[in-house]
Amino acid sequence: MITLSTRWESVRGSAIRDLLTLTARPDVLSLAGGLPGTDLLPRERIAEAAAVALAEPTSVQYGETAGLAGLRDVLAAHESQRCGRPIPSDRVVVTSGSQQALDLLARVLLDPGDVVVVEDPAYVGALQVFQAAGAALHPLPLDGDGMRVDVLAERLAVGLRPRLVHTVSSFHNPRGVTMAAPRRRELAALADRYGFLVVEDDPYGLLAFDGAPAVPVAAYGDRVVRLGSASKILAPALRVGWLTGPAQVCAAVERLKQCADLCTSSLTQSITTELLCDTAWFDAHLHRVRAATAARARTFTSAVAELLPQVTCSTPTGGMFCWLDFPEGTDTTALLPRALEHGVGFVPGSAFAVDAPLPTAARCCFASLPDADVREAVQRLADAVVA
Ligand SMILES: Cc1ncc(COP(=O)(O)O)c(C=O)c1O
């Protein structure tokens, strides 16, 4: 018998990562994982960038814990432009995916029992990290304009005192919604007034179908830690993410990253730098990804309207996810095995639930499959519903 830590015991397994094994079967069209379309990942350009990077001997060496100077510079410029104010390079910490940024942040900021406000439904990877840190989760509802910041304000007024408020501000995972600008401003103001930190987890912001990303919450205040990622705009296998925020937070995260993995891969950081610095290529690439993903979203929503008329489907304006609501009495967790038998995967709403169980909901990722397979996937889902 081996005794594991009590902190570990409180981490719920990710139903989504478990599902990936089932949906990887060749006979299954997967709407389950939050995977960017493999056909849209720029492998040839990455190979060229890798060749350039490898010409430099340091590309295969250990690097600085906070990230390669060239990458921190380009990310600082990019974040400064998004936030409309200068963000110096020393306020950027490169991490091994933004998932690592979340984990390091939770570990430097939270003591067991600290309150963390999360959106309900929530990004499962964030829930896991906060559970591992021993946090007390406080769920907040979302609507079509994102987090109900008004509900947060009411609860703060009557004594709620969170250490952190986590939000996926743009193209929410799993709901697909984007926080409206007045709510962003209000959230930043509440952070100042009550002394908590906002974690603005934003891997999808640049995937706005109209090409106009929302102004970040971090543009409205200083008590915001912003997380970004190369995963959805370049490729997940680079495992390059980043964090910008107050100097004290950056320094603490950097020190803890020394314990976690010393540094993120110098090779993939060099590749990422090369790709982001080639602005003509990067802009054209983003345009192509956005256009292809928007087309997939249209195919998905019109197939749902036609083949599953009883289901309510969100209207995506960017990102990768559609949120489906089946009629009262449906249990999407029970539907999933039938769907897999019919050759399609999705994630039941219950996987993202913090408080409300969400039995009738499902998250579908429209971005992963080529357009031609998207309709077939919905057809299979419709067949599973009537089976
Ligand atoms: C909201 C959100 N944050 C963070 C991540 C982690 O992404 P990565 O570690 O690949 O940067 C994901 C991945 O799907 C996500 O959806």
The ligand as an SDF file (V2000), in Angstrom:
LIG
                    3D

 16 16  0  0  0  0  0  0  0  0999 V2000
   -8.8600   27.7150  -21.5620 C   0  0  0  0  0  0  0  0  0  0  0  0
   -7.6060   26.9420  -21.7470 C   0  0  0  0  0  0  0  0  0  0  0  0
   -6.5010   27.3010  -21.0650 N   0  0  0  0  0  0  0  0  0  0  0  0
   -5.3380   26.6440  -21.1940 C   0  0  0  0  0  0  0  0  0  0  0  0
   -5.2290   25.5660  -22.0460 C   0  0  0  0  0  0  0  0  0  0  0  0
   -3.9030   24.8590  -22.1190 C   0  0  0  0  0  0  0  0  0  0  0  0
   -3.3280   25.0220  -23.3510 O   0  0  0  0  0  0  0  0  0  0  0  0
   -1.7650   24.8420  -23.6210 P   0  0  0  0  0  0  0  0  0  0  0  0
   -1.1500   24.2550  -22.3890 O   0  0  0  0  0  0  0  0  0  0  0  0
   -1.6870   23.9260  -24.7900 O   0  0  0  0  0  0  0  0  0  0  0  0
   -1.2390   26.2120  -23.9080 O   0  0  0  0  0  0  0  0  0  0  0  0
   -6.3430   25.1480  -22.7890 C   0  0  0  0  0  0  0  0  0  0  0  0
   -6.2590   23.9850  -23.6800 C   0  0  0  0  0  0  0  0  0  0  0  0
   -7.1820   23.5480  -24.2900 O   0  0  0  0  0  0  0  0  0  0  0  0
   -7.5600   25.8570  -22.6380 C   0  0  0  0  0  0  0  0  0  0  0  0
   -8.6700   25.5390  -23.3090 O   0  0  0  0  0  0  0  0  0  0  0  0
  1  2  1  0
  2  3  1  0
  2 15  2  0
  3  4  2  0
  4  5  1  0
  5  6  1  0
  5 12  2  0
  6  7  1  0
  7  8  1  0
  8  9  2  0
  8 10  1  0
  8 11  1  0
 12 13  1  0
 12 15  1  0
 13 14  2  0
 15 16  1  0
M  END
$$$$
